[in-house]
């Protein structure tokens, strides 16, 4: 704390001296130096206002030295003369630069400290950006002076390196120029657009899907139609190969159901008569609804079991990070939040939320509170808390600045894991796309099957 006071005293002295020079008509550079010193004090203010922030050695001897240098430079800026005028703008600029160096070190520690509120980190970042802006402004105004002096110094220090050298003779390369590389093999225009788990996706299917999309929204482009078909036919392959639950007769039964539920019979008639009956069943009835719906019905029957397996998998992954300080483990497709436990509500609340009648002791019979109290820092509770459609896992992390326990709450939602389940079911399958340009586009668009698209 004593070093912080000395640092602020020197910075305040530089601000005061620069302000006095500005009052004595030393020009706008003196005002900018005063502003930079004030910003440096603002960046340091959290250290003086909050003793429990646990800053170690900040500011230290390094920062105090530069703060003293800024004070001395600010004094010289008003004493020196430039072009016969009292006050040298370059000395004032030097004071701003010297003041910025320790401010960067102090602000970076403030931003990285994990117990700091987000509002403090944003405030320190804004003040540091303002300090950079002062340097940029001075650099723009003195750009001509910088260019002239830097070139003159280089010529003075390195006369031989900067002298004009005679042009080097052009040497002819005796080696013959290598012939250009052969063009990549062309894609067969009559071949399939893709092969989805051994089943060809023809250009006729793609154009038919594009026609169906155009009746709904003209802005849907061809690539989106291909991505939708890749994912739909992968769902059919899962039904057929993994669960043996696909029967072609399903398409005919579904066709009648689709026609009965659609109010616009003319639209169905246009779609049905545009191509053959087989394409109508496979592309419109199957790929646009049946395949994914049937797969979702299987998932609905198994999702509780899948939720238990997924929660156990997440628990193992989180426990693998036990004993490690923040940042904690990152788990895909799982909601994660930092909270503290409320004895009054008997549940978790946001860690910065205040309760007017907050209890300091748990209620009798609160089993979860008893388990959380025994949990060491950076350790995961082995019990999973089950809800109707979700599961929660708790991991204790470092306490907040008020010494209250903080927990990472991981929430696995039952209805939100179909995509992960789908990706797992098709993990051993392969989609081949001959056209390299189209393959690259599908790797960006067909998110659910990206991991099974063959790279080459």
KOLRO-581776 format. One line per field, with one value per residue (C-alpha): residue number from 1; residue in three letters; x, y, z. Coordinates in pm, whole numbers, plus 50000, padded with zeros to 5 digits. Each point is the difference from the previous one (the first is absolute). Layout:
<vodrens>
pos = NUM|... $
code = Ala|... $
X = X|... $
Y = Y|... $
Z = Z|... $
</vodrens>
This chain:
<vodrens>
pos = 1|2|3|4|5|6|7|8|9|10|11|12|13|14|15|16|17|18|19|20|21|22|23|24|25|26|27|28|29|30|31|32|33|34|35|36|37|38|39|40|41|42|43|44|45|46|47|48|49|50|51|52|53|54|55|56|57|58|59|60|61|62|63|64|65|66|67|68|69|70|71|72|73|74|75|76|77|78|79|80|81|82|83|84|85|86|87|88|89|90|91|92|93|94|95|96|97|98|99|100|101|102|103|104|105|106|107|108|109|110|111|112|113|114|115|116|117|118|119|120|121|122|123|124|125|126|127|128|129|130|131|132|133|134|135|136|137|138|139|140|141|142|143|144|145|146|147|148|149|150|151|152|153|154|155|156|157|158|159|160|161|162|163|164|165|166|167|168|169|170|171|172|173|174|175|176|177|178|179|180|181|182|183|184|185|186|187|188|189|190|191|192|193|194|195|196|197|198|199|200|201|202|203|204|205|206|207|208|209|210|211|212|213|214|215|216|217|218|219|220|221|222|223|224|225|226|227|228|229|230|231|232|233|234|235|236|237|238|239|240|241|242|243|244|245|246|247|248|249|250|251|252|253|254|255|256|257|258|259|260|261|262|263|264|265|266|267|268|269|270|271|272|273|274|275|276|277|278|279|280|281|282|283|284|285|286|287|288|289|290|291|292|293|294|295|296|297|298|299|300|301|302|303|304|305|306|307|308|309|310|311|312|313|314|315|316|317|318|319|320|321|322|323|324|325|326|327|328|329|330|331|332|333|334|335|336|337|338|339|340|341|342|343|344|345|346|347|348|349|350|351|352|353|354|355|356|357|358|359|360|361|362|363|364|365|366|367|368|369|370|371|372|373|374|375|376|377|378|379|380|381|382|383|384|385|386|387|388|389|390|391|392|393|394|395|396|397|398|399|400|401|402|403|404|405|406|407|408|409|410|411|412|413|414|415|416|417|418|419|420|421|422|423|424|425|426|427|428|429|430|431|432|433|434|435|436|437|438|439|440|441|442|443|444|445|446|447|448|449|450|451|452|453|454|455|456 $
code = Unk|Unk|Unk|Unk|Unk|Unk|Unk|Unk|Unk|Unk|Unk|Unk|Unk|Unk|Unk|Unk|Unk|Unk|Unk|Unk|Unk|Unk|Unk|Unk|Unk|Unk|Unk|Unk|Unk|Unk|Unk|Unk|Unk|Unk|Unk|Unk|Unk|Unk|Unk|Unk|Unk|Unk|Unk|Unk|Unk|Unk|Unk|Unk|Unk|Unk|Unk|Unk|Unk|Unk|Unk|Unk|Unk|Unk|Unk|Unk|Unk|Unk|Unk|Unk|Unk|Unk|Unk|Unk|Unk|Unk|Unk|Unk|Unk|Unk|Unk|Unk|Unk|Unk|Unk|Unk|Unk|Unk|Unk|Unk|Unk|Unk|Unk|Unk|Unk|Unk|Unk|Unk|Unk|Unk|Unk|Unk|Unk|Unk|Unk|Unk|Unk|Unk|Unk|Unk|Unk|Unk|Unk|Unk|Unk|Unk|Unk|Unk|Unk|Unk|Unk|Unk|Unk|Unk|Unk|Unk|Unk|Unk|Unk|Unk|Unk|Unk|Unk|Unk|Unk|Unk|Unk|Unk|Unk|Unk|Unk|Unk|Unk|Unk|Unk|Unk|Unk|Unk|Unk|Unk|Unk|Unk|Unk|Unk|Unk|Unk|Unk|Unk|Unk|Unk|Unk|Unk|Unk|Unk|Unk|Unk|Unk|Unk|Unk|Unk|Unk|Unk|Unk|Unk|Unk|Unk|Unk|Unk|Unk|Unk|Unk|Unk|Unk|Unk|Unk|Unk|Unk|Unk|Unk|Unk|Unk|Unk|Unk|Unk|Unk|Unk|Unk|Unk|Unk|Unk|Unk|Unk|Unk|Unk|Unk|Unk|Unk|Unk|Unk|Unk|Unk|Unk|Unk|Unk|Unk|Unk|Unk|Unk|Unk|Unk|Unk|Unk|Unk|Unk|Unk|Unk|Unk|Unk|Unk|Unk|Unk|Unk|Unk|Unk|Unk|Unk|Unk|Unk|Unk|Unk|Unk|Unk|Unk|Unk|Unk|Unk|Unk|Unk|Unk|Unk|Unk|Unk|Unk|Unk|Unk|Unk|Unk|Unk|Unk|Unk|Unk|Unk|Unk|Unk|Unk|Unk|Unk|Unk|Unk|Unk|Unk|Unk|Unk|Unk|Unk|Unk|Unk|Unk|Unk|Unk|Unk|Unk|Unk|Unk|Unk|Unk|Unk|Unk|Unk|Unk|Unk|Unk|Unk|Unk|Unk|Unk|Unk|Unk|Unk|Unk|Unk|Unk|Unk|Unk|Unk|Unk|Unk|Unk|Unk|Unk|Unk|Unk|Unk|Unk|Unk|Unk|Unk|Unk|Unk|Unk|Unk|Unk|Unk|Unk|Unk|Unk|Unk|Unk|Unk|Unk|Unk|Unk|Unk|Unk|Unk|Unk|Unk|Unk|Unk|Unk|Unk|Unk|Unk|Unk|Unk|Unk|Unk|Unk|Unk|Unk|Unk|Unk|Unk|Unk|Unk|Unk|Unk|Unk|Unk|Unk|Unk|Unk|Unk|Unk|Unk|Unk|Unk|Unk|Unk|Unk|Unk|Unk|Unk|Unk|Unk|Unk|Unk|Unk|Unk|Unk|Unk|Unk|Unk|Unk|Unk|Unk|Unk|Unk|Unk|Unk|Unk|Unk|Unk|Unk|Unk|Unk|Unk|Unk|Unk|Unk|Unk|Unk|Unk|Unk|Unk|Unk|Unk|Unk|Unk|Unk|Unk|Unk|Unk|Unk|Unk|Unk|Unk|Unk|Unk|Unk|Unk|Unk|Unk|Unk|Unk|Unk|Unk|Unk|Unk|Unk|Unk|Unk|Unk|Unk|Unk|Unk|Unk|Unk|Unk|Unk|Unk|Unk|Unk|Unk|Unk|Unk|Unk|Unk|Unk|Unk|Unk|Unk|Unk|Unk|Unk|Unk|Unk|Unk|Unk|Unk|Unk|Unk $
X = 50000|50290|50145|49659|49978|50348|49910|49676|50184|50251|49724|49795|50305|50040|49631|50029|50318|49857|49680|50201|50202|49675|49879|50326|49931|50233|49751|49765|50275|50023|49623|50032|50282|49777|49718|50233|50117|49640|49913|50302|49870|49652|50148|50177|49701|49851|50318|49954|49623|49983|50258|49860|50093|50327|50217|50356|50279|49790|50110|50361|50340|49977|49674|50118|50315|49799|49751|50295|50133|49663|50005|50354|49920|49684|50209|50254|49719|49904|50358|50141|49942|49895|50049|50042|49672|49988|49888|50121|49717|50236|50099|49633|49940|50293|49832|49681|50195|50189|49670|49840|50259|49920|49629|50003|50157|49755|49690|50087|50018|49667|49839|50140|49917|49720|49820|49941|49644|49940|49908|50346|50175|49798|50072|50376|50000|49820|50244|50298|49852|49964|50368|50095|49779|50201|50322|49845|49879|50348|50158|49773|50073|50377|50024|50198|50253|50035|50063|50263|50193|49989|50135|50274|50108|50018|50214|50228|50045|50023|50148|50128|49676|49791|50224|49866|50133|50045|49730|50094|50031|49708|50097|49830|49892|50152|49754|49698|49666|49804|49677|49680|49837|49727|49645|49807|49783|49665|49681|49769|49697|49782|50124|49840|50032|50093|49994|49827|50095|50022|49681|50039|49853|49917|49979|49635|49933|50177|49806|49674|50080|50088|49661|49825|50194|49917|49629|50059|50271|50192|50295|50099|50296|50116|50272|49752|49789|50301|50090|49642|50000|50337|49868|49661|50145|50251|49699|49850|50326|49996|49642|50087|50343|50005|49640|49866|49678|49951|49749|49936|49627|50032|50042|49667|49818|50161|49905|49631|50044|50187|49733|49719|50159|50095|49735|50148|49925|50121|50347|50023|49879|50275|50268|49870|49970|50334|50198|49939|49803|50320|50176|49691|50004|50375|50074|49682|49832|50316|50279|49769|49848|49968|50366|50076|49662|50044|50348|49869|49734|50276|50189|49689|49983|50368|50068|49970|50258|50209|49971|50142|50286|50071|49993|50241|50230|49991|50066|50312|50124|49947|50163|50306|50067|49976|50278|50051|49920|49802|49928|49799|49929|49812|49725|49822|49618|49975|49880|50252|49958|50171|49764|49988|49765|49715|49905|49673|49886|50167|50134|50272|49980|50226|50322|49955|49632|49933|49736|49862|49920|50279|50048|50350|49916|49821|49647|49957|49975|50170|50205|50145|50136|50173|50167|50110|50149|50229|50119|50361|50098|50054|49818|49684|49709|49968|49619|49797|49682|49720|49704|49699|50180|50352|50293|50234|50362|50175|50367|50131|50250|50175|49793|49897|50149|49746|50122|49676|50023|49958|49895|50009|49659|49993|49651|49937|49661|49811|49828|50314|50227|49839|50267|50281|49816|49953|50371|50092|49771|50155|50361|50112|49836|50153|49876|50203|49977|50204|49996|50263|49827|49664|50171|50143|49657|49836|50258|49866|49627|49922|50091|49846|50197|50322|50196|49919|50065|50309|50273|50128 $
Y = 50000|50236|49955|50070|50329|50106|49912|50200|50292|50019|49965|50267|50225|49959|50084|50309|50128|49949|50176|50297|50012|50005|50289|50180|49973|49712|49870|49706|49729|50094|49940|49657|49907|50101|49785|49699|50030|50016|49686|49822|50087|49871|49665|49970|50112|49649|49904|50289|49963|49619|49840|49648|49983|49829|50176|49880|50252|50227|50268|49920|50159|49977|50197|50255|50065|50075|50215|50206|50020|50131|50269|50113|49998|50205|50261|50015|50032|50338|50120|49914|50216|49897|50238|50295|49923|49896|49642|49703|49778|49705|49988|50000|49716|49813|50042|49841|49703|49948|50016|49738|49725|49929|50052|49709|49766|50101|49983|49657|49852|50165|49849|49647|49978|49746|50141|50343|50095|50028|50368|50073|49819|50195|50331|49937|49895|50319|50221|49816|50048|50373|50012|49836|50252|50288|49843|49946|50361|50131|49764|50130|50364|49946|49756|50246|50056|49625|49935|50270|49917|49622|50017|50246|49782|49686|50178|50139|49667|49775|50208|49700|49803|50297|50115|49937|49672|49927|49778|49635|49833|49787|49635|49770|49672|49725|49748|49936|50108|49705|49927|50101|49742|49800|50116|49802|49722|50128|49892|49781|50220|49690|49839|50025|50317|49790|49643|49989|49682|49809|50152|50247|50348|50080|50341|49930|49965|50329|50189|49851|50114|50344|50013|49910|50271|50260|49951|50089|50268|50107|50117|49643|49919|49673|49931|50008|49743|49767|50040|49913|49689|49881|50017|49845|49702|49945|49976|49736|49803|50007|49872|49722|49891|50075|49933|49785|50201|50132|49849|50158|49954|50273|50252|49904|50018|50335|50132|49961|50164|50295|50051|49991|50249|50260|50264|50115|49700|50189|50037|49626|49926|50222|49832|49650|50041|50180|49674|49627|49836|49840|50338|50152|49729|50001|50373|50181|49750|49840|50257|50288|49837|49625|49899|50254|49953|49622|50046|50249|49747|49750|50270|50087|49639|49994|50358|49932|49727|50225|50281|49774|49890|50357|50129|49727|50089|50371|49919|49803|50282|50263|49780|49968|50370|49963|50167|50262|50369|50207|49994|49685|49727|50082|49754|50021|50008|50056|50321|50128|50284|50127|50022|49991|49800|50182|49847|50197|49874|49661|50038|50170|50371|50232|50061|50380|49992|50157|49875|50239|49723|49762|49708|49913|49646|49725|49891|49673|49708|50180|49703|50183|50281|49746|49832|50333|50114|49694|50054|50127|50276|49887|49674|49854|49857|49635|49994|50116|50194|49874|50208|49917|50072|50094|49917|50228|49955|50227|50090|50235|50266|50291|50205|50355|50310|49976|49646|49844|49657|50010|49697|49919|49857|49776|49938|49715|50042|49693|50159|50176|49704|49859|50158|49844|49666|50021|50072|49705|49762|50089|50014|49694|50100|50183|50264|50043|50324|49996|50377|50160|50342|49851|49786|50311|50167|49695|49995|50344|49943|49638|50039|49675|49779|50201|49741|49718|50191|49849|50265|49895 $
Z = 50000|50076|49652|49849|50193|49881|49641|50014|50163|49713|49740|50177|50006|49624|49952|50224|49834|49651|50100|50130|49677|49802|50217|49919|49624|49921|49744|49953|50038|50368|50034|49834|50239|50292|49857|49958|50362|50125|49796|50153|50349|49910|49888|50337|50211|50057|50186|50244|50041|50052|50228|49949|49632|50087|49745|50056|49937|49778|49963|50082|49961|49619|49990|50257|49794|49687|50193|50130|49645|49879|50272|49907|49628|50057|50189|49716|49747|50144|50057|49657|49694|49648|49705|50238|50180|50365|50039|49793|49869|49944|50366|50098|49756|50155|50339|49862|49861|50328|50194|49771|50061|50370|49933|49752|50257|50275|49779|49857|50350|50081|49692|50058|50371|50020|50309|49847|49905|49629|50035|50144|49716|49743|50175|50019|49633|49894|50193|49850|49652|50073|50101|49668|49818|50151|49866|49656|49990|50084|49745|49723|50086|50009|49706|49786|50278|50053|49631|49961|50317|49960|49642|50104|50292|49786|49739|50271|50180|49692|49715|49804|50020|49886|49710|49652|49864|49628|49857|49999|49659|49902|49988|49761|50144|49788|50134|49780|50135|50137|49815|50180|50220|49834|50077|50261|49864|49886|50170|49797|49918|49971|50321|50346|50204|50304|50127|50339|50187|49673|49854|49708|50030|49635|49838|49927|50372|50070|49733|50126|50356|49864|49823|50328|50185|49734|50064|50365|49980|49688|50210|50097|49777|49846|50255|50288|49815|49966|50370|50102|49779|50137|50355|49911|49812|50283|50234|49768|50005|50383|50001|49757|50124|50373|50104|49710|50026|49648|49760|49654|50065|50262|49717|49841|50334|50072|49654|50074|50341|49845|49735|50256|50239|49733|49937|49668|49776|49690|50153|50070|49649|49847|50210|49930|49621|49958|50017|50022|50280|50136|50029|50160|50267|50060|49984|50103|50231|50143|49997|50093|50305|50043|50044|50273|50172|50023|50140|50256|50108|50076|50187|50208|50117|50092|50108|50375|49968|49777|50256|50272|49775|49892|50359|50112|49709|50089|50368|49907|49777|50274|50266|49778|50074|50380|50190|49726|50047|49751|49715|50059|49745|49681|49906|49664|49982|50379|50166|50254|50251|50315|50299|50379|50218|50179|50334|49999|49658|50025|49646|49795|49916|49789|50189|50005|50099|50341|50245|50260|50250|49905|50240|50120|50110|49802|50081|50191|49760|49709|49879|49699|50219|50225|49702|49851|50332|50006|49643|49974|49758|49637|50063|49841|50197|49887|50036|49698|50078|49775|49882|49786|49671|50105|50223|50193|50110|50253|50029|50267|49890|50172|50246|49911|50162|50284|50080|49878|49827|49620|49794|49631|49912|49691|49860|49756|49832|49883|49700|49885|49929|49683|49780|50207|49997|49621|49946|50218|49807|49661|50123|49803|49670|49702|49755|49680|49795|49674|49938|50232|49992|50096|50264|50164|49999|50155|50278|50095|49939|50090|50368|50124|49758|49964|50197|49751|49674|49841|49979|49653 $
</vodrens>
